[in-house]
């Protein structure tokens, strides 16, 4: 540009010297003004004029050259022969010199002023992103104010012109003033001086031009100032200007924040009757939450943008996030690992500064210290729960939404800090787990990597920079943040090392931007406001800024949050439509796979299948109440007798039957029945009833229902059955009432009719025959196969079986001799049997003789009791007469009638408890178990598995993501418009 102006100046000079009008010949150059000096240099072709004295004047080109000029001695002296002379030419040349002074000064000064203004303008942050701060009703004023009517009411431009002063008259009055040239010249001198100063500030390293005037010997000379002082002066002035704009911007942001808060509060109270839609960042966060809820078995690699925060342990990641969120929301520790799982933080604007978890409705007020402490404690508890036993970190994401006035909208994911050594108390794979987790998040090509580096430690100790450079070698999506700059400035011997870091020359990585921040003095009790004030005060007095090692837009967390938010939304706008198309293609593939594999089945995802299984299970539980009372009582009576028959025969009937008369028999029976009823019978009855209920419940749960049966529910039904049975407890008061009923039933001995008598005899025969059959089987196992089986099946007796067979035969001979033999062998009888066997060459132990005797006598007794039972079939008549004048005694029949009646009454009582109470309680337990399973996602995933379930689940998720992305994209386009 200076060369262009120089060329213009040369053309003017040629016209002045070689023109046809004016003086003939050439004139030397005198003292040149600013523009003339800039174009007069050594390689100019007019060498003969350079040798002339500098005090010689140039004959200027004049519009009055057609007039005759007066000859002067000066012109004659140097060989010029003018044809015409006129005294007015001298005055014209003086006036025309003023034109070049004004022209050169205006061009140079204007260019330098524009350049300086552009530099200052670049230093001011772009306020276009703050349009959202202005309330919506401002943009909607055209709906309430008719601007067309307002425009028509204003006066026309012609009327306004009439109100202006007459500038022509003013110009005439000014032209008539005398002494105009002197103040005009002074004004031009001031302009030249200002332009010289602007050139000096705009180019501190170049040589400044000094404007001089040849017409005045007393012109003021400029002082020579060194370049270093000029640079320092310029830097201080720029820094003051930046701080001034910074304070003005912060004040404006604060005012807008308060105004926005008031407007949002009015909207919450319903003052403006309009439907509040979800914000863009909330809609986008919902999409990311759905993606994080995918099953671990489904490999979903979404490429949706989010800000991934990585850094070495204790590098200040958490502090940076807290400064961006404007609240101390994360748990803190002194040098220990606090972030054990990814924390997704969604920042958005709202009237109140609150935080809410995705799966909770509780709001934490971030302006209250109690809620902040509760929030930090809740995050710590969730992290501990997400970490499995034997691990240190977890990949389960904790989703947190933070809203507040003035927050920058973005989604950040805080990852565990990268470590170099696994210490005691950590799992051996902790280091590899953190690396793999960080890589999984950073390999997303649209993820913005916020790399946090501790500035107070040596750069060579950094681990995360190598990891980031591997994931993003070109640095197209990385933002580097240097923390603890205040400590770095104190401890680092060479401040230029910090400059090298910020300029990206020290670490082997590239980044979009580099920032330096201060996040406090290391005190966990500091508030966000105090940290921000400390940060601003530090950078205001820092030598790093004063010496231009750092630029103003590269410092403070406020500038960092603005840059990250801007980059985040730019990445969202560039990639969200492409990701929506990818999910659309995935949806088409899944739908095609479902149609080919399951053409006749509805697409039921895991939740829908669970609801279907839940309804089936509840229907099966309800079907328990439809079981007939007769069925319940038959099952209960049969099962109860199977449980207590052994006790009745072995402990009540057999001991009582060994007595010699009926009185002793009845007394023994009454005593033993009373003891049995008080201690064992009610408990046994309840156990039988509970077991019967479980069997019936299991039968209904596992029973196939033909074509409607779906084996995908079998595992869930089994789990529900086991958990419901585990939780169910029988009513404790049921045993007390049952004990009274059973005791009263056993006390009754009156058989009312012949039918009941025959039923008792039949019950007694069935019981004794069953016992006799069992006894025969035991004896057969003791003595081995008889001669028929030995011959037919080619089997042999063992030595013990042969001894027991000989002992059995000897004992049977003894019973034949005395059929009324008591139940126990005397010692002399045992000796006799042993000696008889020894005489035949069989050595027998006395214990073996007694054991064999027990089974032999039991068989003998049961056969005898069965014979007596047949005699009592006609004994009902004697029973009614109390066996008077009769030798027949049927007390054992009465005993079995009492037992049979007790079983029937107990079964009836238990049936009433089942149908009236326990079935309903079991149904309630089943509902509770199903509700618990519905809330436990992991439980549902384990119980409802299979290719069909997974395919339906994936199809549902992809559809939901695609729909939400389309809504988000539409809202994004509307906001851009």
Secondary structure, DSSP 8 states (H G I E B T S, - for coil): -HHHHHHHHHHHHHHHHH-SSS-SS-----S--HHHHHH--TT-S-HHHHTS-TT-------TTTTS-----HHHHHTT---S---THHHHHHHHHHHHHHHHHHHHHHHHHHHHHHHHHHHHS--GGGGGGGS-HHHHTHHHHS-HHHHHHHS--HHHHHHHS--HHHHHHHHHT-S-HHHHHHHHHHHHHHHHHHHHHHH-TTS-------TT-TT--------HHHHHHHHHHHHHHHHHHHHHHHHHHHHHHHHHHHHHHHHHHHTSS-S-----HHHHHHHHHHHHHTS-TTS--------EEEEEBTTSSHHHHHHHHHTS--S---SSS----EEEEEEEEE-SS-EEEETT---EEETTSHHHHHHHHHHHHHHHHHHS-TT-S-EEEEEEEEEEETT---EEEEE---B-SS--TTS-TTHHHHHHHHHHHHHTSTT-EEEEEEETTS-GGG-SHHHHHHHH-TT-TTEEEEEE-HHHHHHH-S-THHHHHHHTT-SSS---SEEEE----SS-TT--HHHHHHHHHHHHHH-HHHHTTSS-GGGBSHHHHHHHHHHHHHHHHHHHHHHHHHHHHHHHHHHHHHHHHH-TTS----HHHHHHHHHHHHHHHHHHHTTS-HHHHHHHHHHHHHHHHHHHIIIIIIHHHHTSSSHHHHHHHHHHHHHHHIIIIIHHHHHHHHHHHHHHHHHHHHH---GGG--GGGHHHHHHHHHHHHHH----THHHHHHHHHHHHHHH-----SHHHHHHHHHHHHHHHHHHHHHHHHHHHHHH---HHHHHHH-----HHHHHHHHHHHHHHHHHHH-TT--SS--HHHHHHHHHHHHHTT----HHHHHHHHHHHHHHHHHHHHHHHHHHGGG-HHHHHTTTTT-S---HHHHHHHHHHHHHHHHHHHHHHHIIIIIHHHHHHHHHHHHHHHHH-HHHHHHHS-SHHHHHHHHHHHHHHHHHHHHHHHHHHHHHH-
